Amino acid sequence: MVFDVRVIPRASKSEIVGEYNGNLKVKLSSPPIDGAANKELINLFSKHLKIPKGSIEMIKGETSRLKTISVKDVNKSTILDLC
């Protein structure tokens, strides 16, 4: 499953907010420095989807707020249930 994520770094807490303009909106408490926010994003999805971190890959957007994520062995309805 491949989907786009809109990331808001330096938020008060890390959470999956919902859908925003066709993308999944996620708030992260980590700053976008040295990949800290990217690592937290993968950890957050791993925790909520109950899958290993190795099953989650950032395809595009390492230095952008708009990221494309690939998750193995997860269907679209599972991703939509996170909202």
N, C-alpha and C positions, 0 to 999 in steps of 0.2 A: 504494500500500500504506500503510495506516494502522496503527500499533501503539503500545502504551504502553511507556514506559521508566521504570524506577526508578533515580534518580541518587544516587550517594554522592559528594559533593564533598569536596575536601581529602584525597584518598587519596594513598598513596605514589606510585602511578603510574596512568596512564590506561589502562583496558582494558575490554573487553566481557567480563563475568564469565559470564553465562549467563541462564537463566530463573529468575525468582523470583515466585511467586504469580501466574503467568500474564503477567507483564511481563518485559521484557528488562532485566537488571540491568547497570548501567554504572558503573564507578568513574572519577572524574575528579580530576586533581591540582589543578585550578583551584579557587579559592574561589568561593562563590556571591555575588560582589560585582560590581556594574555589568555583569552579564550575561557575565562571563568564563567561567563554567561552561557556560552555554548555547552560547557560541561554540565552546568546546572540544568539546562534544557533537556539534555539527554537523560540525566538522572531523574528528572521529574517525570518524563514519559515512561521511563523504565519502572518507576515506582507505581504510577497510576495504571499502566497496562499489565503490570506483573510479568514482565519479560526481561531477559538479560540485556544489559547495555550494548552488548555486541550485536544485537538484532536491530539496533537503531543507528542509522547513518545520516549524516548531514550531507546532502548532495550539492547544495548550492547555498550561498549566503553567509559564509563564515564571518564576514566583516559587515554585514548588513542587518537591518532589523527584520527584513523579509527573508525567511529561510525556507528551503525545500528539504523536507525530511522523508526518508524512506524507512519503513518499518516492516520487517519480515514476519510472516505468519499471523498478520492481524488484518481483519477486514474493515471495510468502511464504517459499518454500523458500530463497531467497537470504538473507533475514533470519535464518531459523532456522540457516543454515550458519555464521552469525557466532558462535553459542554455542559 
